Amino acid sequence: MSISKPAQKPLLPNPFQLSDTEIIEKVYASHTYDDEVFDSEPLFNVVSSVIKLSSRVVGAILKVN
């Protein structure tokens, strides 16, 4: 009885070894046909809140030192 290993998925390339052109080609290849509408305002609000709170924390830490 032979036990076969499941087929391994090909590994993704290391993004630090790709040129800018290769990265852009991969992004275009995976997003060219997106028909989905994306509401960016909620994401912007979350990111803005995180940055504002983080800057307050860093500012408070710098004042203590």
N, CA, C, O and CB atoms as a CASP TS submission, in Angstrom:
PFRMAT TS
TARGET T0000
AUTHOR 0000-0000-0000
METHOD Language model
MODEL 1
PARENT N/A
ATOM      1  N   MET     1       0.847  -1.172   0.000  1.00  0.00           N
ATOM      2  CA  MET     1       0.000   0.000   0.000  1.00  0.00           C
ATOM      3  C   MET     1       0.892   1.233   0.000  1.00  0.00           C
ATOM      4  O   MET     1       1.753   1.379   0.867  1.00  0.00           O
ATOM      5  CB  MET     1      -0.963  -0.001   1.218  1.00  0.00           C
ATOM      6  N   SER     2       0.693   2.106  -0.950  1.00  0.00           N
ATOM      7  CA  SER     2       1.507   3.317  -0.983  1.00  0.00           C
ATOM      8  C   SER     2       0.658   4.495  -0.524  1.00  0.00           C
ATOM      9  O   SER     2      -0.510   4.635  -0.886  1.00  0.00           O
ATOM     10  CB  SER     2       2.082   3.570  -2.408  1.00  0.00           C
ATOM     11  N   ILE     3       1.278   5.313   0.269  1.00  0.00           N
ATOM     12  CA  ILE     3       0.606   6.520   0.758  1.00  0.00           C
ATOM     13  C   ILE     3       1.132   7.682  -0.064  1.00  0.00           C
ATOM     14  O   ILE     3       2.321   8.001  -0.038  1.00  0.00           O
ATOM     15  CB  ILE     3       0.850   6.750   2.306  1.00  0.00           C
ATOM     16  N   SER     4       0.231   8.296  -0.784  1.00  0.00           N
ATOM     17  CA  SER     4       0.671   9.423  -1.607  1.00  0.00           C
ATOM     18  C   SER     4       0.431  10.723  -0.862  1.00  0.00           C
ATOM     19  O   SER     4      -0.557  10.880  -0.144  1.00  0.00           O
ATOM     20  CB  SER     4      -0.062   9.436  -2.968  1.00  0.00           C
ATOM     21  N   LYS     5       1.344  11.635  -1.046  1.00  0.00           N
ATOM     22  CA  LYS     5       1.215  12.955  -0.433  1.00  0.00           C
ATOM     23  C   LYS     5       0.253  13.788  -1.270  1.00  0.00           C
ATOM     24  O   LYS     5       0.211  13.650  -2.492  1.00  0.00           O
ATOM     25  CB  LYS     5       2.603  13.661  -0.308  1.00  0.00           C
ATOM     26  N   PRO     6      -0.519  14.652  -0.615  1.00  0.00           N
ATOM     27  CA  PRO     6      -1.381  15.542  -1.393  1.00  0.00           C
ATOM     28  C   PRO     6      -0.519  16.484  -2.223  1.00  0.00           C
ATOM     29  O   PRO     6       0.574  16.872  -1.810  1.00  0.00           O
ATOM     30  CB  PRO     6      -2.334  16.345  -0.466  1.00  0.00           C
ATOM     31  N   ALA     7      -1.016  16.840  -3.379  1.00  0.00           N
ATOM     32  CA  ALA     7      -0.263  17.747  -4.244  1.00  0.00           C
ATOM     33  C   ALA     7      -0.094  19.087  -3.555  1.00  0.00           C
ATOM     34  O   ALA     7      -1.049  19.660  -3.031  1.00  0.00           O
ATOM     35  CB  ALA     7      -0.966  17.926  -5.606  1.00  0.00           C
ATOM     36  N   GLN     8       1.139  19.579  -3.564  1.00  0.00           N
ATOM     37  CA  GLN     8       1.401  20.866  -2.938  1.00  0.00           C
ATOM     38  C   GLN     8       1.039  21.986  -3.902  1.00  0.00           C
ATOM     39  O   GLN     8       1.260  21.896  -5.110  1.00  0.00           O
ATOM     40  CB  GLN     8       2.876  20.976  -2.504  1.00  0.00           C
ATOM     41  N   LYS     9       0.485  23.031  -3.337  1.00  0.00           N
ATOM     42  CA  LYS     9       0.201  24.208  -4.138  1.00  0.00           C
ATOM     43  C   LYS     9       1.522  24.914  -4.426  1.00  0.00           C
ATOM     44  O   LYS     9       2.423  24.908  -3.588  1.00  0.00           O
ATOM     45  CB  LYS     9      -0.806  25.158  -3.414  1.00  0.00           C
ATOM     46  N   PRO    10       1.640  25.512  -5.586  1.00  0.00           N
ATOM     47  CA  PRO    10       2.886  26.239  -5.856  1.00  0.00           C
ATOM     48  C   PRO    10       3.026  27.396  -4.874  1.00  0.00           C
ATOM     49  O   PRO    10       2.050  28.076  -4.558  1.00  0.00           O
ATOM     50  CB  PRO    10       2.921  26.761  -7.321  1.00  0.00           C
ATOM     51  N   LEU    11       4.225  27.608  -4.406  1.00  0.00           N
ATOM     52  CA  LEU    11       4.481  28.687  -3.462  1.00  0.00           C
ATOM     53  C   LEU    11       4.380  30.034  -4.169  1.00  0.00           C
ATOM     54  O   LEU    11       4.747  30.169  -5.337  1.00  0.00           O
ATOM     55  CB  LEU    11       5.866  28.522  -2.807  1.00  0.00           C
ATOM     56  N   LEU    12       3.887  31.004  -3.454  1.00  0.00           N
ATOM     57  CA  LEU    12       3.848  32.351  -4.001  1.00  0.00           C
ATOM     58  C   LEU    12       5.266  32.899  -4.043  1.00  0.00           C
ATOM     59  O   LEU    12       6.078  32.566  -3.180  1.00  0.00           O
ATOM     60  CB  LEU    12       2.917  33.272  -3.165  1.00  0.00           C
ATOM     61  N   PRO    13       5.574  33.721  -5.014  1.00  0.00           N
ATOM     62  CA  PRO    13       6.919  34.284  -5.069  1.00  0.00           C
ATOM     63  C   PRO    13       7.132  35.255  -3.908  1.00  0.00           C
ATOM     64  O   PRO    13       6.196  35.899  -3.434  1.00  0.00           O
ATOM     65  CB  PRO    13       7.156  34.997  -6.419  1.00  0.00           C
ATOM     66  N   ASN    14       8.349  35.340  -3.476  1.00  0.00           N
ATOM     67  CA  ASN    14       8.694  36.288  -2.419  1.00  0.00           C
ATOM     68  C   ASN    14       8.568  37.696  -2.993  1.00  0.00           C
ATOM     69  O   ASN    14       9.267  38.024  -3.952  1.00  0.00           O
ATOM     70  CB  ASN    14      10.143  36.026  -1.861  1.00  0.00           C
ATOM     71  N   PRO    15       7.694  38.543  -2.431  1.00  0.00           N
ATOM     72  CA  PRO    15       7.493  39.877  -3.004  1.00  0.00           C
ATOM     73  C   PRO    15       8.740  40.743  -2.941  1.00  0.00           C
ATOM     74  O   PRO    15       8.870  41.697  -3.707  1.00  0.00           O
ATOM     75  CB  PRO    15       6.366  40.575  -2.294  1.00  0.00           C
ATOM     76  N   PHE    16       9.671  40.418  -2.025  1.00  0.00           N
ATOM     77  CA  PHE    16      10.902  41.201  -1.931  1.00  0.00           C
ATOM     78  C   PHE    16      11.887  40.847  -3.040  1.00  0.00           C
ATOM     79  O   PHE    16      12.887  41.540  -3.229  1.00  0.00           O
ATOM     80  CB  PHE    16      11.554  40.987  -0.576  1.00  0.00           C
ATOM     81  N   GLN    17      11.606  39.772  -3.771  1.00  0.00           N
ATOM     82  CA  GLN    17      12.465  39.372  -4.874  1.00  0.00           C
ATOM     83  C   GLN    17      11.877  39.761  -6.231  1.00  0.00           C
ATOM     84  O   GLN    17      12.477  39.470  -7.266  1.00  0.00           O
ATOM     85  CB  GLN    17      12.706  37.877  -4.825  1.00  0.00           C
ATOM     86  N   LEU    18      10.726  40.405  -6.241  1.00  0.00           N
ATOM     87  CA  LEU    18      10.076  40.816  -7.483  1.00  0.00           C
ATOM     88  C   LEU    18      10.409  42.273  -7.793  1.00  0.00           C
ATOM     89  O   LEU    18      10.595  43.092  -6.893  1.00  0.00           O
ATOM     90  CB  LEU    18       8.546  40.619  -7.390  1.00  0.00           C
ATOM     91  N   SER    19      10.477  42.567  -9.064  1.00  0.00           N
ATOM     92  CA  SER    19      10.669  43.967  -9.465  1.00  0.00           C
ATOM     93  C   SER    19       9.325  44.687  -9.366  1.00  0.00           C
ATOM     94  O   SER    19       8.277  44.054  -9.239  1.00  0.00           O
ATOM     95  CB  SER    19      11.255  44.070 -10.922  1.00  0.00           C
ATOM     96  N   ASP    20       9.370  45.991  -9.424  1.00  0.00           N
ATOM     97  CA  ASP    20       8.125  46.772  -9.387  1.00  0.00           C
ATOM     98  C   ASP    20       7.204  46.392 -10.535  1.00  0.00           C
ATOM     99  O   ASP    20       5.990  46.298 -10.358  1.00  0.00           O
ATOM    100  CB  ASP    20       8.430  48.275  -9.441  1.00  0.00           C
ATOM    101  N   THR    21       7.778  46.174 -11.705  1.00  0.00           N
ATOM    102  CA  THR    21       6.991  45.814 -12.881  1.00  0.00           C
ATOM    103  C   THR    21       6.291  44.475 -12.674  1.00  0.00           C
ATOM    104  O   THR    21       5.122  44.328 -13.029  1.00  0.00           O
ATOM    105  CB  THR    21       7.882  45.760 -14.127  1.00  0.00           C
ATOM    106  N   GLU    22       6.995  43.500 -12.104  1.00  0.00           N
ATOM    107  CA  GLU    22       6.395  42.189 -11.858  1.00  0.00           C
ATOM    108  C   GLU    22       5.252  42.284 -10.856  1.00  0.00           C
ATOM    109  O   GLU    22       4.228  41.619 -11.015  1.00  0.00           O
ATOM    110  CB  GLU    22       7.452  41.207 -11.352  1.00  0.00           C
ATOM    111  N   ILE    23       5.420  43.105  -9.829  1.00  0.00           N
ATOM    112  CA  ILE    23       4.359  43.283  -8.829  1.00  0.00           C
ATOM    113  C   ILE    23       3.135  43.925  -9.475  1.00  0.00           C
ATOM    114  O   ILE    23       2.008  43.484  -9.250  1.00  0.00           O
ATOM    115  CB  ILE    23       4.860  44.150  -7.642  1.00  0.00           C
ATOM    116  N   ILE    24       3.357  44.963 -10.276  1.00  0.00           N
ATOM    117  CA  ILE    24       2.238  45.639 -10.941  1.00  0.00           C
ATOM    118  C   ILE    24       1.506  44.680 -11.869  1.00  0.00           C
ATOM    119  O   ILE    24       0.277  44.690 -11.926  1.00  0.00           O
ATOM    120  CB  ILE    24       2.736  46.862 -11.731  1.00  0.00           C
ATOM    121  N   GLU    25       2.254  43.848 -12.601  1.00  0.00           N
ATOM    122  CA  GLU    25       1.622  42.872 -13.487  1.00  0.00           C
ATOM    123  C   GLU    25       0.759  41.894 -12.701  1.00  0.00           C
ATOM    124  O   GLU    25      -0.335  41.542 -13.144  1.00  0.00           O
ATOM    125  CB  GLU    25       2.682  42.111 -14.284  1.00  0.00           C
ATOM    126  N   LYS    26       1.236  41.452 -11.543  1.00  0.00           N
ATOM    127  CA  LYS    26       0.458  40.516 -10.726  1.00  0.00           C
ATOM    128  C   LYS    26      -0.799  41.187 -10.176  1.00  0.00           C
ATOM    129  O   LYS    26      -1.857  40.561 -10.114  1.00  0.00           O
ATOM    130  CB  LYS    26       1.316  39.971  -9.568  1.00  0.00           C
ATOM    131  N   VAL    27      -0.693  42.437  -9.784  1.00  0.00           N
ATOM    132  CA  VAL    27      -1.864  43.162  -9.274  1.00  0.00           C
ATOM    133  C   VAL    27      -2.888  43.336 -10.387  1.00  0.00           C
ATOM    134  O   VAL    27      -4.073  43.077 -10.182  1.00  0.00           O
ATOM    135  CB  VAL    27      -1.454  44.542  -8.696  1.00  0.00           C
ATOM    136  N   TYR    28      -2.447  43.769 -11.555  1.00  0.00           N
ATOM    137  CA  TYR    28      -3.366  43.940 -12.679  1.00  0.00           C
ATOM    138  C   TYR    28      -4.019  42.615 -13.066  1.00  0.00           C
ATOM    139  O   TYR    28      -5.214  42.568 -13.358  1.00  0.00           O
ATOM    140  CB  TYR    28      -2.629  44.533 -13.884  1.00  0.00           C
ATOM    141  N   ALA    29      -3.235  41.547 -13.066  1.00  0.00           N
ATOM    142  CA  ALA    29      -3.780  40.243 -13.457  1.00  0.00           C
ATOM    143  C   ALA    29      -4.862  39.778 -12.501  1.00  0.00           C
ATOM    144  O   ALA    29      -5.811  39.112 -12.916  1.00  0.00           O
ATOM    145  CB  ALA    29      -2.672  39.205 -13.521  1.00  0.00           C
ATOM    146  N   SER    30      -4.731  40.118 -11.234  1.00  0.00           N
ATOM    147  CA  SER    30      -5.714  39.640 -10.261  1.00  0.00           C
ATOM    148  C   SER    30      -6.864  40.622 -10.037  1.00  0.00           C
ATOM    149  O   SER    30      -7.868  40.251  -9.431  1.00  0.00           O
ATOM    150  CB  SER    30      -5.031  39.362  -8.947  1.00  0.00           C
ATOM    151  N   HIS    31      -6.743  41.867 -10.510  1.00  0.00           N
ATOM    152  CA  HIS    31      -7.786  42.860 -10.230  1.00  0.00           C
ATOM    153  C   HIS    31      -8.385  43.501 -11.472  1.00  0.00           C
ATOM    154  O   HIS    31      -9.247  44.372 -11.355  1.00  0.00           O
ATOM    155  CB  HIS    31      -7.232  43.930  -9.355  1.00  0.00           C
ATOM    156  N   THR    32      -7.959  43.101 -12.632  1.00  0.00           N
ATOM    157  CA  THR    32      -8.426  43.740 -13.859  1.00  0.00           C
ATOM    158  C   THR    32      -9.923  43.592 -14.050  1.00  0.00           C
ATOM    159  O   THR    32     -10.591  44.525 -14.495  1.00  0.00           O
ATOM    160  CB  THR    32      -7.705  43.164 -15.051  1.00  0.00           C
ATOM    161  N   TYR    33     -10.451  42.427 -13.716  1.00  0.00           N
ATOM    162  CA  TYR    33     -11.853  42.156 -14.007  1.00  0.00           C
ATOM    163  C   TYR    33     -12.767  42.297 -12.798  1.00  0.00           C
ATOM    164  O   TYR    33     -13.853  41.720 -12.763  1.00  0.00           O
ATOM    165  CB  TYR    33     -11.989  40.785 -14.566  1.00  0.00           C
ATOM    166  N   ASP    34     -12.329  43.055 -11.822  1.00  0.00           N
ATOM    167  CA  ASP    34     -13.176  43.274 -10.648  1.00  0.00           C
ATOM    168  C   ASP    34     -14.332  44.192 -11.021  1.00  0.00           C
ATOM    169  O   ASP    34     -14.129  45.337 -11.424  1.00  0.00           O
ATOM    170  CB  ASP    34     -12.356  43.876  -9.474  1.00  0.00           C
ATOM    171  N   ASP    35     -15.539  43.674 -10.881  1.00  0.00           N
ATOM    172  CA  ASP    35     -16.723  44.484 -11.139  1.00  0.00           C
ATOM    173  C   ASP    35     -17.352  44.959  -9.839  1.00  0.00           C
ATOM    174  O   ASP    35     -18.371  45.650  -9.843  1.00  0.00           O
ATOM    175  CB  ASP    35     -17.740  43.696 -11.959  1.00  0.00           C
ATOM    176  N   GLU    36     -16.748  44.590  -8.752  1.00  0.00           N
ATOM    177  CA  GLU    36     -17.289  44.919  -7.452  1.00  0.00           C
ATOM    178  C   GLU    36     -17.047  46.387  -7.132  1.00  0.00           C
ATOM    179  O   GLU    36     -15.957  46.913  -7.355  1.00  0.00           O
ATOM    180  CB  GLU    36     -16.676  44.028  -6.377  1.00  0.00           C
ATOM    181  N   VAL    37     -18.066  47.032  -6.612  1.00  0.00           N
ATOM    182  CA  VAL    37     -17.928  48.420  -6.189  1.00  0.00           C
ATOM    183  C   VAL    37     -17.432  48.411  -4.754  1.00  0.00           C
ATOM    184  O   VAL    37     -17.917  47.650  -3.916  1.00  0.00           O
ATOM    185  CB  VAL    37     -19.281  49.208  -6.324  1.00  0.00           C
ATOM    186  N   PHE    38     -16.463  49.266  -4.488  1.00  0.00           N
ATOM    187  CA  PHE    38     -15.867  49.309  -3.159  1.00  0.00           C
ATOM    188  C   PHE    38     -16.129  50.672  -2.547  1.00  0.00           C
ATOM    189  O   PHE    38     -15.774  51.700  -3.124  1.00  0.00           O
ATOM    190  CB  PHE    38     -14.348  49.012  -3.213  1.00  0.00           C
ATOM    191  N   ASP    39     -16.750  50.676  -1.379  1.00  0.00           N
ATOM    192  CA  ASP    39     -17.003  51.912  -0.662  1.00  0.00           C
ATOM    193  C   ASP    39     -15.795  52.195   0.212  1.00  0.00           C
ATOM    194  O   ASP    39     -15.602  51.538   1.235  1.00  0.00           O
ATOM    195  CB  ASP    39     -18.311  51.827   0.186  1.00  0.00           C
ATOM    196  N   SER    40     -14.993  53.147  -0.172  1.00  0.00           N
ATOM    197  CA  SER    40     -13.728  53.403   0.517  1.00  0.00           C
ATOM    198  C   SER    40     -13.888  54.271   1.766  1.00  0.00           C
ATOM    199  O   SER    40     -12.971  54.323   2.585  1.00  0.00           O
ATOM    200  CB  SER    40     -12.762  54.065  -0.430  1.00  0.00           C
ATOM    201  N   GLU    41     -15.006  54.942   1.933  1.00  0.00           N
ATOM    202  CA  GLU    41     -15.163  55.849   3.069  1.00  0.00           C
ATOM    203  C   GLU    41     -15.063  55.134   4.421  1.00  0.00           C
ATOM    204  O   GLU    41     -14.355  55.629   5.297  1.00  0.00           O
ATOM    205  CB  GLU    41     -16.495  56.562   2.971  1.00  0.00           C
ATOM    206  N   PRO    42     -15.733  53.996   4.636  1.00  0.00           N
ATOM    207  CA  PRO    42     -15.580  53.322   5.932  1.00  0.00           C
ATOM    208  C   PRO    42     -14.132  52.891   6.209  1.00  0.00           C
ATOM    209  O   PRO    42     -13.652  53.004   7.337  1.00  0.00           O
ATOM    210  CB  PRO    42     -16.494  52.104   5.988  1.00  0.00           C
ATOM    211  N   LEU    43     -13.449  52.402   5.184  1.00  0.00           N
ATOM    212  CA  LEU    43     -12.049  52.019   5.366  1.00  0.00           C
ATOM    213  C   LEU    43     -11.205  53.241   5.704  1.00  0.00           C
ATOM    214  O   LEU    43     -10.349  53.178   6.587  1.00  0.00           O
ATOM    215  CB  LEU    43     -11.506  51.327   4.103  1.00  0.00           C
ATOM    216  N   PHE    44     -11.434  54.333   5.019  1.00  0.00           N
ATOM    217  CA  PHE    44     -10.717  55.575   5.292  1.00  0.00           C
ATOM    218  C   PHE    44     -10.954  56.021   6.730  1.00  0.00           C
ATOM    219  O   PHE    44     -10.018  56.442   7.410  1.00  0.00           O
ATOM    220  CB  PHE    44     -11.151  56.678   4.313  1.00  0.00           C
ATOM    221  N   ASN    45     -12.193  55.934   7.197  1.00  0.00           N
ATOM    222  CA  ASN    45     -12.517  56.338   8.567  1.00  0.00           C
ATOM    223  C   ASN    45     -11.785  55.481   9.591  1.00  0.00           C
ATOM    224  O   ASN    45     -11.269  56.004  10.579  1.00  0.00           O
ATOM    225  CB  ASN    45     -14.021  56.253   8.802  1.00  0.00           C
ATOM    226  N   VAL    46     -11.735  54.171   9.366  1.00  0.00           N
ATOM    227  CA  VAL    46     -11.038  53.278  10.301  1.00  0.00           C
ATOM    228  C   VAL    46      -9.545  53.586  10.320  1.00  0.00           C
ATOM    229  O   VAL    46      -8.942  53.708  11.386  1.00  0.00           O
ATOM    230  CB  VAL    46     -11.272  51.798   9.920  1.00  0.00           C
ATOM    231  N   VAL    47      -8.958  53.708   9.140  1.00  0.00           N
ATOM    232  CA  VAL    47      -7.516  53.974   9.065  1.00  0.00           C
ATOM    233  C   VAL    47      -7.196  55.330   9.687  1.00  0.00           C
ATOM    234  O   VAL    47      -6.201  55.464  10.399  1.00  0.00           O
ATOM    235  CB  VAL    47      -7.025  53.928   7.595  1.00  0.00           C
ATOM    236  N   SER    48      -8.018  56.321   9.430  1.00  0.00           N
ATOM    237  CA  SER    48      -7.804  57.643  10.011  1.00  0.00           C
ATOM    238  C   SER    48      -7.859  57.592  11.534  1.00  0.00           C
ATOM    239  O   SER    48      -7.035  58.204  12.213  1.00  0.00           O
ATOM    240  CB  SER    48      -8.844  58.631   9.481  1.00  0.00           C
ATOM    241  N   SER    49      -8.823  56.866  12.060  1.00  0.00           N
ATOM    242  CA  SER    49      -8.945  56.739  13.508  1.00  0.00           C
ATOM    243  C   SER    49      -7.718  56.064  14.115  1.00  0.00           C
ATOM    244  O   SER    49      -7.211  56.499  15.149  1.00  0.00           O
ATOM    245  CB  SER    49     -10.204  55.953  13.865  1.00  0.00           C
ATOM    246  N   VAL    50      -7.252  55.016  13.479  1.00  0.00           N
ATOM    247  CA  VAL    50      -6.070  54.306  13.977  1.00  0.00           C
ATOM    248  C   VAL    50      -4.857  55.224  13.970  1.00  0.00           C
ATOM    249  O   VAL    50      -4.095  55.257  14.937  1.00  0.00           O
ATOM    250  CB  VAL    50      -5.791  53.049  13.130  1.00  0.00           C
ATOM    251  N   ILE    51      -4.675  55.968  12.887  1.00  0.00           N
ATOM    252  CA  ILE    51      -3.522  56.862  12.796  1.00  0.00           C
ATOM    253  C   ILE    51      -3.610  57.979  13.821  1.00  0.00           C
ATOM    254  O   ILE    51      -2.611  58.313  14.458  1.00  0.00           O
ATOM    255  CB  ILE    51      -3.412  57.451  11.392  1.00  0.00           C
ATOM    256  N   LYS    52      -4.800  58.565  13.991  1.00  0.00           N
ATOM    257  CA  LYS    52      -4.956  59.642  14.976  1.00  0.00           C
ATOM    258  C   LYS    52      -4.672  59.145  16.391  1.00  0.00           C
ATOM    259  O   LYS    52      -3.950  59.796  17.146  1.00  0.00           O
ATOM    260  CB  LYS    52      -6.370  60.232  14.905  1.00  0.00           C
ATOM    261  N   LEU    53      -5.241  57.990  16.751  1.00  0.00           N
ATOM    262  CA  LEU    53      -5.005  57.461  18.090  1.00  0.00           C
ATOM    263  C   LEU    53      -3.550  57.070  18.284  1.00  0.00           C
ATOM    264  O   LEU    53      -2.990  57.281  19.360  1.00  0.00           O
ATOM    265  CB  LEU    53      -5.903  56.264  18.350  1.00  0.00           C
ATOM    266  N   SER    54      -2.939  56.510  17.270  1.00  0.00           N
ATOM    267  CA  SER    54      -1.529  56.124  17.365  1.00  0.00           C
ATOM    268  C   SER    54      -0.642  57.339  17.547  1.00  0.00           C
ATOM    269  O   SER    54       0.306  57.309  18.332  1.00  0.00           O
ATOM    270  CB  SER    54      -1.100  55.348  16.122  1.00  0.00           C
ATOM    271  N   SER    55      -0.942  58.400  16.830  1.00  0.00           N
ATOM    272  CA  SER    55      -0.120  59.602  16.954  1.00  0.00           C
ATOM    273  C   SER    55      -0.278  60.228  18.338  1.00  0.00           C
ATOM    274  O   SER    55       0.673  60.806  18.863  1.00  0.00           O
ATOM    275  CB  SER    55      -0.492  60.620  15.866  1.00  0.00           C
ATOM    276  N   ARG    56      -1.462  60.121  18.933  1.00  0.00           N
ATOM    277  CA  ARG    56      -1.648  60.617  20.304  1.00  0.00           C
ATOM    278  C   ARG    56      -0.825  59.806  21.293  1.00  0.00           C
ATOM    279  O   ARG    56      -0.202  60.362  22.198  1.00  0.00           O
ATOM    280  CB  ARG    56      -3.133  60.573  20.698  1.00  0.00           C
ATOM    281  N   VAL    57      -0.828  58.495  21.117  1.00  0.00           N
ATOM    282  CA  VAL    57      -0.059  57.629  22.020  1.00  0.00           C
ATOM    283  C   VAL    57       1.434  57.934  21.893  1.00  0.00           C
ATOM    284  O   VAL    57       2.130  58.074  22.898  1.00  0.00           O
ATOM    285  CB  VAL    57      -0.333  56.130  21.714  1.00  0.00           C
ATOM    286  N   VAL    58       1.918  58.035  20.663  1.00  0.00           N
ATOM    287  CA  VAL    58       3.329  58.328  20.441  1.00  0.00           C
ATOM    288  C   VAL    58       3.669  59.700  21.003  1.00  0.00           C
ATOM    289  O   VAL    58       4.713  59.874  21.633  1.00  0.00           O
ATOM    290  CB  VAL    58       3.673  58.260  18.941  1.00  0.00           C
ATOM    291  N   GLY    59       2.795  60.672  20.779  1.00  0.00           N
ATOM    292  CA  GLY    59       3.026  62.013  21.319  1.00  0.00           C
ATOM    293  C   GLY    59       3.100  62.002  22.838  1.00  0.00           C
ATOM    294  O   GLY    59       3.944  62.683  23.420  1.00  0.00           O
ATOM    295  N   ALA    60       2.232  61.240  23.484  1.00  0.00           N
ATOM    296  CA  ALA    60       2.248  61.158  24.947  1.00  0.00           C
ATOM    297  C   ALA    60       3.531  60.485  25.424  1.00  0.00           C
ATOM    298  O   ALA    60       4.113  60.903  26.425  1.00  0.00           O
ATOM    299  CB  ALA    60       1.013  60.387  25.466  1.00  0.00           C
ATOM    300  N   ILE    61       3.973  59.455  24.723  1.00  0.00           N
ATOM    301  CA  ILE    61       5.207  58.763  25.106  1.00  0.00           C
ATOM    302  C   ILE    61       6.404  59.688  24.952  1.00  0.00           C
ATOM    303  O   ILE    61       7.291  59.698  25.807  1.00  0.00           O
ATOM    304  CB  ILE    61       5.405  57.492  24.259  1.00  0.00           C
ATOM    305  N   LEU    62       6.442  60.460  23.882  1.00  0.00           N
ATOM    306  CA  LEU    62       7.570  61.357  23.652  1.00  0.00           C
ATOM    307  C   LEU    62       7.606  62.478  24.698  1.00  0.00           C
ATOM    308  O   LEU    62       8.686  62.941  25.063  1.00  0.00           O
ATOM    309  CB  LEU    62       7.496  61.951  22.238  1.00  0.00           C
ATOM    310  N   LYS    63       6.457  62.912  25.175  1.00  0.00           N
ATOM    311  CA  LYS    63       6.425  63.945  26.204  1.00  0.00           C
ATOM    312  C   LYS    63       6.925  63.417  27.537  1.00  0.00           C
ATOM    313  O   LYS    63       7.521  64.162  28.315  1.00  0.00           O
ATOM    314  CB  LYS    63       5.018  64.494  26.360  1.00  0.00           C
ATOM    315  N   VAL    64       6.688  62.137  27.808  1.00  0.00           N
ATOM    316  CA  VAL    64       7.124  61.531  29.073  1.00  0.00           C
ATOM    317  C   VAL    64       8.631  61.424  29.116  1.00  0.00           C
ATOM    318  O   VAL    64       9.243  61.651  30.160  1.00  0.00           O
ATOM    319  CB  VAL    64       6.493  60.146  29.264  1.00  0.00           C
ATOM    320  N   ASN    65       9.246  61.074  27.974  1.00  0.00           N
ATOM    321  CA  ASN    65      10.699  60.856  27.953  1.00  0.00           C
ATOM    322  C   ASN    65      11.414  62.128  27.946  1.00  0.00           C
ATOM    323  O   ASN    65      12.645  62.144  27.929  1.00  0.00           O
ATOM    324  CB  ASN    65      11.121  60.046  26.778  1.00  0.00           C
TER
END
